[in-house]
C-alpha cells in the first residue's frame, strides 16, 4: 500500500502538466506549435528505427505463414502478421521416434508362399476355359485389376490371357502390358499357381470369341463361381470389363497369399523402366543419405472429381466444373462437408506443415511424384519454401533420358512408383490408388515408413492454426498421426483395402519378439495362421477415421452389397438383376 505522501506526490505529478495547459485557456495556443514539433520528431525517429530493424520475413529461423496461403491456387504470403503469429521453424522439431524407420519392423516380414494344400495349376486348371480382363484407369488402378485377375482365374479353374491395358482413360496411353511389365517373368513366376498365355488360341480354324460381361465390385469366390463359371463352361472364354476392385477384400488365406505373390513378386516392370527408376534413386542418394518421396495428387482432374474447393474463387469453380462434367453420373457435393469428413486432398502447403510438425526440417531432400499440379509453380511455392531440396523426374534426368517414357503416362508413373518405393519415407496427400498400392508394398517389404494424413483431424488444425502457437500445432499433428506412419500392427488384420493392408501376407517373427523383453509376445496375432479379423477398426485412438475409401463406392456414393458365403443361388440372381449401373469413366490414379 502506498503512503498518503506517495499518493499525494503521484497526484501532483499527473495534475502538473494539466495545470500548465489549462491554467489559463489563452496560453494553450502558444503550446500547440511545440506539441506539433515534438510529434514530428518522434515520427521521424520511429521511421529511422524501423529502417534499421530487419524485416520480419528475413528471419532465418522461422516462416510467417498466413491462415491460407493457397488462394486462387497462386499466392504464398510470408509477411502477413496477424494478432497471433504462426511461426514455423525452418529446422525439424523433436519427435519421440526415428523419422527414417518404422518401430518394431524387424519383428514382421512379408510371407506369401503357398502351402502344400493349395492346388497347383496342373490339377486346378480345366481345358478350354479362358479368362480375359480389360483393366481400367491409370497404372496403379490397372495394377489392382491385374493382380485380382490372377486370383479370379484360379477360382474359375481357368487359363488367364495376358490382360489388356486401358488405352481410353484420361491419359490415352497406348502402352501394352509387355511394354510396362515383364510379361515372361509374370508367366513364369506364377506357372505353379495358374496357367497364363499371351493370346487366345484358335478352336479349329477360327479364333475364339469371348463373351463380354462384368462382375460387381468386391465379388467373392462364390460370386465368381455362380456368376461366371456357367458362362465359362458354355462359351469357353469370358472377358470381364472395367476390371478394378472386382474382388472381395476378404478371401481365404491361401487366395490372399496368391494375391501377394502376383503383386509383390510376379508383376515386375520392364528392364528399361527399372534401370531408369533406379538411376533416379541413385542420383538423389548421391545428394543425401536419406530422402522423402511425396505422391502429390493435386492435378485438375483429381480436384474436379473430388468436388472439393480450395479457395480459388470463381475461376477455380469454372475450370474444375468444366472438367467435372465428363463424369456424367457424379452428384453435386458440399465442399465444406467433404473437407470436414477428410475426403479432400491436402494442399502442398498443408503437406509441408504436416511434415515440418512431424520433425522434417528444411535440410530434408524431397522427391515429388505427380502430374501437372493445378496452379503450377505458384501452388508449389509453399512446399518449396519449406523444402528447398526439391526434385522431380524432370530435374533429375535430361529430356533425352526421359524421351522413351515421356509420351506415355503409365511409364512415367512407373518411374515415380519405383522412386517412391525405394524412398526412406513415403508420404501421400490423398487416399488414391498409388498411395494404397505403395502402402501395402512397403508393409510387405519391411514396413518402411509410410505417412498418410489423418485428414479429418488435420483439417480442424489447419483451419484453426492461427489461434495457437507452433508448438501446440506440432504437438497436435504428432498426436493425430499416431497410427498413420506405416508401423506394424497399426491397422487391424483384415480391415480396409487389401492392397493397402495385406495382413494375410505379413508374418510375425516370434523368436525376434521373444529376444526383445520390451515387446510382449501375442500368440493371437500370428498372421501366418491366417487369423484375419472381420472387424473393421484401427488400433490407434483415431481408428474411426481410417476408413476404406474405395473411390467408386465411398467417393461416388454407389452402395454395393457384398456376397456372403451362404448366399443362395436365387438370391445371387436377384442381386445381379437389381445391380446399379456402373459409371462410364474411371477416376484416374
GICOR-V446153 format. One record per residue. SS is DSSP state (2 for helix, 1 for strand, 0 for the rest). OMEGA is omega as a letter, one per 20 degrees, with the letter a starting at -180 (* if undefined). Layout:
SS;OMEGA + SS;OMEGA
//
This chain:
0;r + 0;r + 0;r + 2;r + 2;a + 2;r + 2;r + 2;a + 2;r + 2;a + 2;r + 2;a + 2;r + 2;a + 2;a + 2;r + 2;r + 2;r + 2;r + 2;a + 2;a + 2;r + 0;r + 0;a + 2;a + 2;a + 2;a + 2;a + 2;r + 2;a + 2;a + 2;r + 2;r + 2;r + 2;r + 2;r + 2;r + 2;r + 2;r + 2;r + 2;r + 2;r + 2;r + 2;r + 2;a + 2;r + 2;a + 2;r + 2;r + 2;a + 2;a + 2;a + 0;r + 0;r + 0;a + 2;a + 2;r + 2;r + 0;a + 0;a + 0;a + 1;r + 1;r + 1;a + 0;r + 0;a + 0;r + 0;r + 0;r + 0;a + 0;a + 0;r + 0;a + 0;b + 0;r + 0;a + 0;a + 0;a + 0;a + 0;r + 0;r + 0;a + 0;r + 0;r + 0;r + 0;a + 1;a + 1;a + 1;r + 0;r + 0;r + 0;r + 0;r + 0;r + 0;a + 0;r + 0;r + 0;a + 0;a + 0;r + 0;r + 0;r + 0;r + 0;a + 2;a + 2;r + 2;a + 1;r + 1;r + 1;r + 0;a + 0;r + 0;r + 0;r + 0;a + 0;a + 0;a + 0;a + 0;r + 0;a + 2;a + 2;a + 2;a + 2;a + 0;r + 0;a + 0;r + 0;r + 0;a + 1;r + 1;r + 1;r + 1;r + 1;a + 0;a + 0;r + 0;a + 0;a + 2;a + 2;r + 2;r + 2;r + 2;r + 2;r + 2;r + 2;a + 2;a + 2;r + 2;r + 2;a + 2;r + 2;r + 2;r + 2;r + 2;a + 0;a + 0;a + 0;r + 1;a + 1;r + 1;a + 0;a + 0;r + 1;r + 0;a + 0;r + 0;a + 0;a + 0;a + 0;a + 0;a + 0;a + 0;a + 0;a + 0;r + 0;a + 2;a + 2;r + 2;r + 2;a + 1;r + 0;a + 2;a + 2;r + 2;r + 2;a + 2;a + 2;a + 2;a + 0;a + 0;r + 0;a + 0;r + 0;r + 0;a + 1;r + 1;a + 0;a + 0;r + 0;r + 0;r + 1;r + 1;a + 0;a + 0;a + 1;a + 1;r + 0;r + 0;a + 0;r + 1;a + 1;r + 1;a + 0;r + 0;r + 0;r + 0;r + 0;r + 1;a + 0;a + 2;r + 2;r + 2;r + 2;a + 2;a + 2;a + 2;a + 0;a + 2;r + 2;r + 2;a + 2;r + 2;a + 2;a + 2;r + 0;r + 1;r + 1;r + 1;r + 1;a + 0;a + 0;a + 0;r + 0;a + 0;a + 0;r + 1;a + 0;r + 0;a + 0;r + 0;r + 0;a + 2;a + 2;r + 2;r + 2;r + 2;r + 2;r + 2;a + 2;r + 2;r + 2;a + 2;a + 2;a + 2;a + 2;a + 0;a + 0;r + 1;r + 0;a + 2;r + 2;r + 2;a + 2;a + 2;r + 2;r + 2;a + 2;r + 2;r + 2;r + 2;a + 2;a + 2;r + 2;a + 2;r + 0;a + 0;a + 0;r + 0;r + 0;r + 0;a + 1;r + 1;a + 1;r + 1;a + 0;r + 0;r + 0;r + 1;a + 2;a + 2;r + 2;r + 2;a + 2;a + 2;a + 2;a + 0;a + 0;a + 0;a + 0;r + 0;a + 0;r + 2;a + 2;r + 2;r + 2;a + 2;a + 2;a + 2;a + 2;r + 2;r + 2;r + 2;a + 2;a + 0;a + 0;r + 0;a + 0;a + 0;r + 0;r + 0;r + 0;a + 0;r + 0;a + 2;a + 2;r + 2;r + 2;a + 2;r + 2;a + 0;r + 0;a + 0;a + 0;r + 0;r + 0;r + 0;r + 2;r + 2;a + 2;r + 2;a + 2;r + 2;r + 2;a + 2;r + 2;r + 2;r + 2;r + 0;r + 0;a + 0;a + 0;r + 0;a + 0;r + 0;a + 1;r + 1;a + 1;r + 1;a + 0;r + 0;a + 0;a + 1;r + 0;a + 0;r + 2;a + 2;a + 2;r + 2;a + 2;a + 2;r + 2;a + 2;r + 2;r + 2;r + 2;a + 0;a + 0;r + 0;a + 1;a + 1;r + 0;r + 2;a + 2;r + 2;a + 2;a + 0;r + 0;r + 2;r + 2;r + 2;a + 2;a + 2;a + 2;a + 2;a + 2;r + 0;a + 0;a + 2;a + 2;r + 2;r + 2;r + 2;r + 2;r + 2;r + 2;a + 2;a + 2;a + 2;r + 2;r + 2;a + 2;a + 0;r + 0;r + 1;r + 1;a + 1;r + 1;r + 0;a + 0;r + 0;a + 0;a + 2;a + 2;r + 2;r + 2;a + 2;r + 2;r + 2;r + 2;a + 2;a + 2;r + 2;a + 2;a + 0;r + 0;r + 0;r + 0;a + 0;a + 1;a + 1;r + 1;a + 0;r + 0;a + 2;a + 2;a + 2;a + 2;r + 2;a + 2;r + 2;a + 2;a + 2;a + 2;a + 2;r + 2;r + 2;a + 0;r + 0;r + 2;a + 2;r + 2;r + 2;a + 2;r + 2;a + 2;r + 2;a + 2;r + 2;a + 2;a + 0;r + 0;a + 0;r + 0;a + 0;r + 0;r + 0;r + 0;r + 0;r + 0;r + 1;a + 0;r + 0;r + 0;a + 0;r + 0;r + 0;a + 0;a + 0;r + 0;a + 0;a + 0;a + 2;r + 2;a + 2;r + 1;a + 1;a + 1;r + 0;a + 2;r + 2;r + 2;r + 2;a + 2;r + 2;r + 0;a + 0;a + 0;a + 0;r + 0;r + 0;a + 0;a + 2;a + 2;a + 2;r + 0;a + 2;a + 2;r + 2;r + 0;a + 0;a + 0;r + 0;r + 0;a + 0;r + 0;r + 0;a + 1;a + 0;a + 0;a + 0;r + 0;a + 2;a + 2;a + 2;a + 0;a + 0;r + 0;a + 0;r + 0;a + 2;a + 2;a + 2;a + 2;a + 2;a + 0;r + 0;r + 0;a + 0;r + 0;r + 0;a + 0;r + 0;r + 0;a + 0;a + 0;a + 0;a + 0;a + 2;a + 2;r + 2;r + 2;a + 2;r + 2;r + 2;a + 2;r + 2;a + 0;a + 0;r + 0;r + 0;r + 0;r + 0;a + 0;a + 0;r + 0;r + 0;a + 0;a + 0;*
//
